[in-house]
């Protein structure tokens, strides 16, 4: 089996090399038969990668411990579902998964029926095959998942208990697919530079690829936050870990690229900037893999494979240098067709938003790699903690959110005073009223009041825009308001899907603000019968139980919970110790309501029956997950094609300022 898997990867490498060369030759020599042969080679590469992936899955399921990878990440006691998730549990398996998904995406790209960008396709396919070839070379050399052990052990090491969670089926694969998806827009951009076809064709051809990669990467980041909160048992959802940051970086630049792409198609501006952004998005996607596998930075996510890290670093440098050389060679041909006419225009708000996102990206990148820089300069690895990221990113994100509300209502080219008054008067009044109500009731901290008011302003602008559009459609088509509202969304899915995403971002932001500003935490040691109060909750420690099984020792504590004096139930935080691993796994007890989460962590217990707990009240955390669901819903509405319009010329793209969801002008 291992030999067949390695042979399949080798043949996939041959097919990829052949297709990368023949695709360009077919286009240059105008030989359709060569272009068709290259497409067949790409399909063959995908088929061979599918065989390799299938063989690895078979080896995992059949417990073939003669393979080093299978022995390292599974054992006979592991359930089938988590055995399957071991595909991406380690570096070698995730590399094979990456190569397989990339081959799938390239196959879809060359088989798509398209009018725009078809002249770019042969060159885009060749460019996309370059990272494919890179991964295949690594899989055949230093990262072969089919490498065999000299002596097969009777059982494997098993999967890390922290990875035995449903989040394992969502977070790693979506994060990887988001990274991989940005390869396609990058490939079309490089094809445009190679051919000199520097109009909007490459943007049109890559529009939906960019959007789906952005959306899937966002899902991956959100799923990672959920996993950290509910599974890792430390009470937070984002720790600014280096690999967490690595997933955020291309998402931020991808958002900026979607903004700029809209402006190029609408006004013919920022052509050079678009190229820079799509290059950076791709490079940062590869950089995320470098961080995960190099071990140069301490992270709970890192595979710490230093040999792989060096190869990735070399690939990043070559890719960046080659891309920038291509860009420089076309510099004079990428001039803007027009200029921004006024600071009071949608173009200017998008541009400022764009710059803010890049500033945020640079700040996160600098904080992430600072330990490497400090070690190189001073010989001491200095780690940048969450306070740095929070202090720098909070005002940047708040300003970006505020611009979301502005760009929703402001006009193109030059907004008149009358236009501004008509569009912003009602949302502004509603925001002032909201601020007064918040201050008079629960919000006293000025920074929280400003942040929540800004979120309210954006929500009011979106609702006001919806109401105006619904009223106009209702009067024009004599429809009732619910039907007019649904018709409005269906008639322009990208635009109103973007508004839904905006709403989701605001809900998520409110959850982050509430939990960050108003979270309360206490650490206490209690004897049975003693109580602790946090916020409106009173918890009474009742009992501790120790259960020993063949696979683990489980320590379970029970605490009765009262809210404002009323008994509402019990919580049971746990800690268990796997028999075959020298580690303790914390299982937090979380009791969620729409307004807050009661989060209880068992720190440890003593022989006299006393136990130490960390008790937290996390307001509005549930809003983060609700906002994420709204973002996903709106993103798929924006992405979903309208078959009634497929035969029409592609209109200009417009992207709402915060999240880069495509909107047709």
MOTA-V892014 format. One record per residue. N is the residue number from 0. RES is the residue in three letters. PSI is psi as a letter, one per 20 degrees, with the letter a starting at -180 (* if undefined). Layout:
# MOTA-V892014
N_RES_PSI ; N_RES_PSI
This chain:
# MOTA-V892014
0_UNK_g ; 1_UNK_h ; 2_UNK_g ; 3_UNK_g ; 4_UNK_g ; 5_UNK_h ; 6_UNK_g ; 7_UNK_g ; 8_UNK_g ; 9_UNK_g ; 10_UNK_h ; 11_UNK_h ; 12_UNK_g ; 13_UNK_g ; 14_UNK_h ; 15_UNK_g ; 16_UNK_g ; 17_UNK_g ; 18_UNK_h ; 19_UNK_h ; 20_UNK_g ; 21_UNK_h ; 22_UNK_g ; 23_UNK_g ; 24_UNK_g ; 25_UNK_h ; 26_UNK_g ; 27_UNK_g ; 28_UNK_i ; 29_UNK_l ; 30_UNK_n ; 31_UNK_h ; 32_UNK_h ; 33_UNK_g ; 34_UNK_g ; 35_UNK_h ; 36_UNK_h ; 37_UNK_g ; 38_UNK_g ; 39_UNK_h ; 40_UNK_h ; 41_UNK_g ; 42_UNK_g ; 43_UNK_h ; 44_UNK_g ; 45_UNK_g ; 46_UNK_g ; 47_UNK_h ; 48_UNK_h ; 49_UNK_h ; 50_UNK_g ; 51_UNK_g ; 52_UNK_g ; 53_UNK_h ; 54_UNK_h ; 55_UNK_g ; 56_UNK_g ; 57_UNK_g ; 58_UNK_h ; 59_UNK_g ; 60_UNK_h ; 61_UNK_j ; 62_UNK_l ; 63_UNK_n ; 64_UNK_j ; 65_UNK_i ; 66_UNK_p ; 67_UNK_h ; 68_UNK_g ; 69_UNK_g ; 70_UNK_h ; 71_UNK_h ; 72_UNK_j ; 73_UNK_r ; 74_UNK_r ; 75_UNK_h ; 76_UNK_i ; 77_UNK_p ; 78_UNK_r ; 79_UNK_g ; 80_UNK_g ; 81_UNK_h ; 82_UNK_g ; 83_UNK_h ; 84_UNK_i ; 85_UNK_i ; 86_UNK_g ; 87_UNK_j ; 88_UNK_h ; 89_UNK_r ; 90_UNK_g ; 91_UNK_g ; 92_UNK_g ; 93_UNK_h ; 94_UNK_g ; 95_UNK_g ; 96_UNK_g ; 97_UNK_g ; 98_UNK_h ; 99_UNK_g ; 100_UNK_g ; 101_UNK_g ; 102_UNK_h ; 103_UNK_g ; 104_UNK_g ; 105_UNK_h ; 106_UNK_g ; 107_UNK_g ; 108_UNK_g ; 109_UNK_i ; 110_UNK_i ; 111_UNK_q ; 112_UNK_o ; 113_UNK_q ; 114_UNK_g ; 115_UNK_p ; 116_UNK_j ; 117_UNK_h ; 118_UNK_h ; 119_UNK_h ; 120_UNK_g ; 121_UNK_g ; 122_UNK_h ; 123_UNK_h ; 124_UNK_g ; 125_UNK_g ; 126_UNK_g ; 127_UNK_h ; 128_UNK_i ; 129_UNK_g ; 130_UNK_h ; 131_UNK_g ; 132_UNK_g ; 133_UNK_g ; 134_UNK_h ; 135_UNK_h ; 136_UNK_g ; 137_UNK_g ; 138_UNK_h ; 139_UNK_i ; 140_UNK_e ; 141_UNK_i ; 142_UNK_l ; 143_UNK_o ; 144_UNK_i ; 145_UNK_j ; 146_UNK_p ; 147_UNK_q ; 148_UNK_q ; 149_UNK_g ; 150_UNK_p ; 151_UNK_p ; 152_UNK_q ; 153_UNK_h ; 154_UNK_r ; 155_UNK_r ; 156_UNK_i ; 157_UNK_r ; 158_UNK_p ; 159_UNK_p ; 160_UNK_h ; 161_UNK_h ; 162_UNK_i ; 163_UNK_m ; 164_UNK_q ; 165_UNK_h ; 166_UNK_h ; 167_UNK_h ; 168_UNK_i ; 169_UNK_g ; 170_UNK_g ; 171_UNK_g ; 172_UNK_h ; 173_UNK_h ; 174_UNK_g ; 175_UNK_g ; 176_UNK_h ; 177_UNK_g ; 178_UNK_g ; 179_UNK_h ; 180_UNK_h ; 181_UNK_i ; 182_UNK_h ; 183_UNK_g ; 184_UNK_g ; 185_UNK_g ; 186_UNK_g ; 187_UNK_h ; 188_UNK_g ; 189_UNK_h ; 190_UNK_h ; 191_UNK_g ; 192_UNK_h ; 193_UNK_g ; 194_UNK_i ; 195_UNK_j ; 196_UNK_n ; 197_UNK_k ; 198_UNK_b ; 199_UNK_j ; 200_UNK_g ; 201_UNK_h ; 202_UNK_g ; 203_UNK_g ; 204_UNK_h ; 205_UNK_j ; 206_UNK_g ; 207_UNK_h ; 208_UNK_g ; 209_UNK_g ; 210_UNK_g ; 211_UNK_h ; 212_UNK_g ; 213_UNK_g ; 214_UNK_g ; 215_UNK_h ; 216_UNK_h ; 217_UNK_g ; 218_UNK_g ; 219_UNK_g ; 220_UNK_g ; 221_UNK_g ; 222_UNK_h ; 223_UNK_h ; 224_UNK_g ; 225_UNK_g ; 226_UNK_g ; 227_UNK_h ; 228_UNK_g ; 229_UNK_h ; 230_UNK_g ; 231_UNK_h ; 232_UNK_k ; 233_UNK_i ; 234_UNK_i ; 235_UNK_r ; 236_UNK_i ; 237_UNK_o ; 238_UNK_j ; 239_UNK_k ; 240_UNK_q ; 241_UNK_g ; 242_UNK_h ; 243_UNK_g ; 244_UNK_h ; 245_UNK_h ; 246_UNK_h ; 247_UNK_h ; 248_UNK_g ; 249_UNK_h ; 250_UNK_g ; 251_UNK_g ; 252_UNK_h ; 253_UNK_h ; 254_UNK_g ; 255_UNK_h ; 256_UNK_g ; 257_UNK_h ; 258_UNK_g ; 259_UNK_h ; 260_UNK_h ; 261_UNK_g ; 262_UNK_h ; 263_UNK_g ; 264_UNK_h ; 265_UNK_g ; 266_UNK_i ; 267_UNK_k ; 268_UNK_r ; 269_UNK_k ; 270_UNK_g ; 271_UNK_g ; 272_UNK_h ; 273_UNK_g ; 274_UNK_g ; 275_UNK_g ; 276_UNK_g ; 277_UNK_h ; 278_UNK_g ; 279_UNK_h ; 280_UNK_g ; 281_UNK_g ; 282_UNK_g ; 283_UNK_h ; 284_UNK_g ; 285_UNK_h ; 286_UNK_h ; 287_UNK_h ; 288_UNK_h ; 289_UNK_g ; 290_UNK_g ; 291_UNK_h ; 292_UNK_i ; 293_UNK_h ; 294_UNK_j ; 295_UNK_h ; 296_UNK_p ; 297_UNK_p ; 298_UNK_q ; 299_UNK_i ; 300_UNK_i ; 301_UNK_q ; 302_UNK_i ; 303_UNK_l ; 304_UNK_n ; 305_UNK_h ; 306_UNK_g ; 307_UNK_g ; 308_UNK_g ; 309_UNK_g ; 310_UNK_g ; 311_UNK_h ; 312_UNK_g ; 313_UNK_g ; 314_UNK_h ; 315_UNK_g ; 316_UNK_g ; 317_UNK_g ; 318_UNK_g ; 319_UNK_g ; 320_UNK_g ; 321_UNK_g ; 322_UNK_g ; 323_UNK_h ; 324_UNK_g ; 325_UNK_g ; 326_UNK_g ; 327_UNK_h ; 328_UNK_h ; 329_UNK_j ; 330_UNK_g ; 331_UNK_h ; 332_UNK_i ; 333_UNK_k ; 334_UNK_q ; 335_UNK_q ; 336_UNK_h ; 337_UNK_r ; 338_UNK_q ; 339_UNK_p ; 340_UNK_h ; 341_UNK_q ; 342_UNK_h ; 343_UNK_m ; 344_UNK_r ; 345_UNK_h ; 346_UNK_g ; 347_UNK_h ; 348_UNK_h ; 349_UNK_h ; 350_UNK_g ; 351_UNK_g ; 352_UNK_g ; 353_UNK_g ; 354_UNK_h ; 355_UNK_g ; 356_UNK_h ; 357_UNK_h ; 358_UNK_g ; 359_UNK_g ; 360_UNK_g ; 361_UNK_g ; 362_UNK_g ; 363_UNK_g ; 364_UNK_g ; 365_UNK_g ; 366_UNK_h ; 367_UNK_g ; 368_UNK_i ; 369_UNK_h ; 370_UNK_h ; 371_UNK_g ; 372_UNK_g ; 373_UNK_h ; 374_UNK_h ; 375_UNK_h ; 376_UNK_g ; 377_UNK_i ; 378_UNK_j ; 379_UNK_p ; 380_UNK_o ; 381_UNK_p ; 382_UNK_p ; 383_UNK_p ; 384_UNK_r ; 385_UNK_h ; 386_UNK_h ; 387_UNK_g ; 388_UNK_g ; 389_UNK_g ; 390_UNK_h ; 391_UNK_g ; 392_UNK_h ; 393_UNK_g ; 394_UNK_h ; 395_UNK_g ; 396_UNK_h ; 397_UNK_g ; 398_UNK_h ; 399_UNK_g ; 400_UNK_g ; 401_UNK_g ; 402_UNK_h ; 403_UNK_g ; 404_UNK_h ; 405_UNK_g ; 406_UNK_h ; 407_UNK_h ; 408_UNK_i ; 409_UNK_q ; 410_UNK_r ; 411_UNK_r ; 412_UNK_f ; 413_UNK_o ; 414_UNK_p ; 415_UNK_r ; 416_UNK_h ; 417_UNK_g ; 418_UNK_g ; 419_UNK_g ; 420_UNK_g ; 421_UNK_h ; 422_UNK_h ; 423_UNK_i ; 424_UNK_g ; 425_UNK_g ; 426_UNK_h ; 427_UNK_g ; 428_UNK_g ; 429_UNK_h ; 430_UNK_g ; 431_UNK_g ; 432_UNK_g ; 433_UNK_g ; 434_UNK_g ; 435_UNK_g ; 436_UNK_g ; 437_UNK_g ; 438_UNK_h ; 439_UNK_i ; 440_UNK_f ; 441_UNK_h ; 442_UNK_o ; 443_UNK_h ; 444_UNK_p ; 445_UNK_h ; 446_UNK_h ; 447_UNK_h ; 448_UNK_g ; 449_UNK_g ; 450_UNK_g ; 451_UNK_h ; 452_UNK_h ; 453_UNK_g ; 454_UNK_g ; 455_UNK_h ; 456_UNK_g ; 457_UNK_g ; 458_UNK_g ; 459_UNK_h ; 460_UNK_h ; 461_UNK_g ; 462_UNK_g ; 463_UNK_g ; 464_UNK_g ; 465_UNK_g ; 466_UNK_g ; 467_UNK_g ; 468_UNK_g ; 469_UNK_g ; 470_UNK_g ; 471_UNK_g ; 472_UNK_h ; 473_UNK_g ; 474_UNK_h ; 475_UNK_h ; 476_UNK_j ; 477_UNK_l ; 478_UNK_q ; 479_UNK_r ; 480_UNK_g ; 481_UNK_g ; 482_UNK_h ; 483_UNK_h ; 484_UNK_g ; 485_UNK_g ; 486_UNK_h ; 487_UNK_g ; 488_UNK_g ; 489_UNK_h ; 490_UNK_h ; 491_UNK_m ; 492_UNK_g ; 493_UNK_g ; 494_UNK_g ; 495_UNK_h ; 496_UNK_h ; 497_UNK_g ; 498_UNK_h ; 499_UNK_g ; 500_UNK_g ; 501_UNK_g ; 502_UNK_g ; 503_UNK_g ; 504_UNK_h ; 505_UNK_g ; 506_UNK_g ; 507_UNK_g ; 508_UNK_h ; 509_UNK_g ; 510_UNK_g ; 511_UNK_g ; 512_UNK_g ; 513_UNK_g ; 514_UNK_h ; 515_UNK_g ; 516_UNK_h ; 517_UNK_j ; 518_UNK_q ; 519_UNK_p ; 520_UNK_p ; 521_UNK_q ; 522_UNK_p ; 523_UNK_q ; 524_UNK_p ; 525_UNK_q ; 526_UNK_q ; 527_UNK_p ; 528_UNK_i ; 529_UNK_q ; 530_UNK_r ; 531_UNK_q ; 532_UNK_p ; 533_UNK_p ; 534_UNK_c ; 535_UNK_j ; 536_UNK_q ; 537_UNK_p ; 538_UNK_p ; 539_UNK_p ; 540_UNK_p ; 541_UNK_g ; 542_UNK_r ; 543_UNK_p ; 544_UNK_q ; 545_UNK_p ; 546_UNK_p ; 547_UNK_p ; 548_UNK_a ; 549_UNK_h ; 550_UNK_h ; 551_UNK_r ; 552_UNK_p ; 553_UNK_p ; 554_UNK_o ; 555_UNK_p ; 556_UNK_q ; 557_UNK_p ; 558_UNK_p ; 559_UNK_q ; 560_UNK_p ; 561_UNK_q ; 562_UNK_o ; 563_UNK_k ; 564_UNK_i ; 565_UNK_p ; 566_UNK_p ; 567_UNK_j ; 568_UNK_b ; 569_UNK_r ; 570_UNK_q ; 571_UNK_m ; 572_UNK_q ; 573_UNK_r ; 574_UNK_p ; 575_UNK_q ; 576_UNK_o ; 577_UNK_q ; 578_UNK_h ; 579_UNK_j ; 580_UNK_q ; 581_UNK_m ; 582_UNK_q ; 583_UNK_p ; 584_UNK_p ; 585_UNK_p ; 586_UNK_o ; 587_UNK_q ; 588_UNK_p ; 589_UNK_p ; 590_UNK_o ; 591_UNK_q ; 592_UNK_r ; 593_UNK_h ; 594_UNK_h ; 595_UNK_r ; 596_UNK_p ; 597_UNK_o ; 598_UNK_o ; 599_UNK_p ; 600_UNK_p ; 601_UNK_o ; 602_UNK_g ; 603_UNK_r ; 604_UNK_q ; 605_UNK_r ; 606_UNK_h ; 607_UNK_j ; 608_UNK_i ; 609_UNK_q ; 610_UNK_q ; 611_UNK_p ; 612_UNK_q ; 613_UNK_o ; 614_UNK_p ; 615_UNK_q ; 616_UNK_o ; 617_UNK_n ; 618_UNK_p ; 619_UNK_j ; 620_UNK_h ; 621_UNK_h ; 622_UNK_h ; 623_UNK_g ; 624_UNK_h ; 625_UNK_g ; 626_UNK_h ; 627_UNK_g ; 628_UNK_g ; 629_UNK_g ; 630_UNK_g ; 631_UNK_g ; 632_UNK_g ; 633_UNK_h ; 634_UNK_g ; 635_UNK_h ; 636_UNK_g ; 637_UNK_h ; 638_UNK_h ; 639_UNK_p ; 640_UNK_q ; 641_UNK_o ; 642_UNK_h ; 643_UNK_i ; 644_UNK_j ; 645_UNK_h ; 646_UNK_i ; 647_UNK_q ; 648_UNK_q ; 649_UNK_p ; 650_UNK_r ; 651_UNK_q ; 652_UNK_p ; 653_UNK_p ; 654_UNK_p ; 655_UNK_q ; 656_UNK_h ; 657_UNK_g ; 658_UNK_i ; 659_UNK_k ; 660_UNK_p ; 661_UNK_p ; 662_UNK_p ; 663_UNK_p ; 664_UNK_*
